[in-house]
Amino acid sequence: MNLHEECLLKYLRLPDEISTNTEILKLNNMIMEKKFVLKNFSSKLTQLN
């Protein structure tokens, strides 16, 4: 089960905690985006060298 599925299940069980789950998803997405950028940047840098 991935983080998005876990947050959805938490929301379905405890709808009052939607803001917490939303923040968790935002943070996770930001981390994934940064990893993607770093990975692609480093591979392009390697190709240039």
N, C-alpha and C positions, 0 to 999 in steps of 0.2 A: 504494500500500500504506500503510495507516495504522499508527500506533504499536503498536496491539494485535497486528496481524498480524506486524509485525516482531519483537516480543518473543516471540510464539509460535514463529516460525521459529528464532530464536536458541535458545530452550529446546529445540526438537527437535534442533538441531545440537549444543548444549552443555548437557545437562541439569543439570550441576553448577552452572550459573550462574543457577539459578531465583530465588535471593534477590535478585540484582542486577536481573533482569528484573521481579520483583515490585515492587521499590522504584521502578523507572522508571515502571511503570504507576500506582502509587499517586501519585507526584508529578504525572504527567500528568493524572490524574483530579482531583486537588486544584486544579491550574491551571484546568482546564476548568470546574470548579464555581465558582471565584472569578470567572472571566470571566462566567459565566452570571448570578451574583448581581449583579455590577457593572452589567452591561448592563440587567438588569431593574430594578434600583434606580434607575439614572439615567433610564430611560424613565418610570418612575412619578413621579420627582421633577419631570421636565419637564412631565408632565401636570398635576401639582398647581399649577405656576406658571402 
